[in-house]
Amino acid sequence: MREEVAKAKILIESLPYLREFREKTVVIKYGGHAMVDEDLKRKFALDIILMKYIGINPVIVHGGGPQINRFLEKMHIVPSYVQGMRVTDGETMDVVEMVLVGKVNKEIVGLINHCGGKAVGLSGRDGDLVQARKLAIKSKVASEDRPPELIDIGRVGEVTRVNPDILTALERRGFIPIIAPVGVGEDGQAFNINADLVAGAVAAELQAAKLILLTDVEGVRNSHDELISTIYRDQIDDLIAAGVIRDGMIPKVNCCKAALDGGVAKAHIIDGRQEHAVLLEIFTRKGIGTELVK
């Protein structure tokens, strides 16, 4: 009986959050270990289905870097990177689109549907959902009298506009959109875009209640290696300058900052290796990971 009472208390604790987020949109960037571990994949699918059943509108944007690398390796193509971004020539772009849209996206859609949900797979090219332009990368300045040079890394893009029409149409029909981070340029060609950036842009366009980035770390840690539970938007630049936010966490935090500036209520960086991480963030008082707020 004690166990049943404990379950009832959990449900009661969740009630205020059920009320708060009902009919609200939550955009989730799905990536890292949560996309690889079979048990976590199934639990993530069930979490998303539960959210939809209780009236929350989840929108999923997924990554797929390791899957792309495995396929490139089979094709004997050696990936190269500039400032942490994949150099994407025409051949590599074909592989990126094939793996993200044709394989990874459909696996996520299939799992959610198999578990009882109603998911639809999209790429940014569908309905001009994610419009993009070529990302301009500048070399690091070697000296004050030597200006930075533009580096061509191929068909790597940045989001210029998100067209929400297809997402709102799917929401009205009770479907869960699963978005592969491939954008479309003015020339109709595909662009490879960082999934965090796509998730942030989609969240801003939809005025989401939350943007949640699933990662392979607990969140942002301070100089004493302690988890920072809350970061205010105006603290971000100072924390980057102080080296507290560093390396691969910088683009994630900047993505959250852009989403907040675009009208998203809260952004969260959480550990996707934790079972039911998304539910723990939304439906518990303390939440998990690091929240970024205005």
Secondary structure, DSSP 8 states (H G I E B T S, - for coil): -HHHHHHHHHHHHHHHHHHHHTT-EEEEEE-GGGGT-HHHHHHHHHHHHHHHHTT-EEEEEE--HHHHHHHHHHTT----EETTEE-B-HHHHHHHHIIIIIIIHHHHHHHHHHTT--EEEEETTGGG-EEEEE--EE---SBTTB---EE--BSBEEEEEE--HHHHHHHHTT-EEEEESEEE-TTS-EEE--HHHHHHHHHHHTT-SEEEEEESSSS-B-TTS-B--EEEGGGHHHHHHTTSS-TTHHHHHHHHHHHHHTT-SEEEEEETTSTTHHHHHHHSSS-SSEEEE-
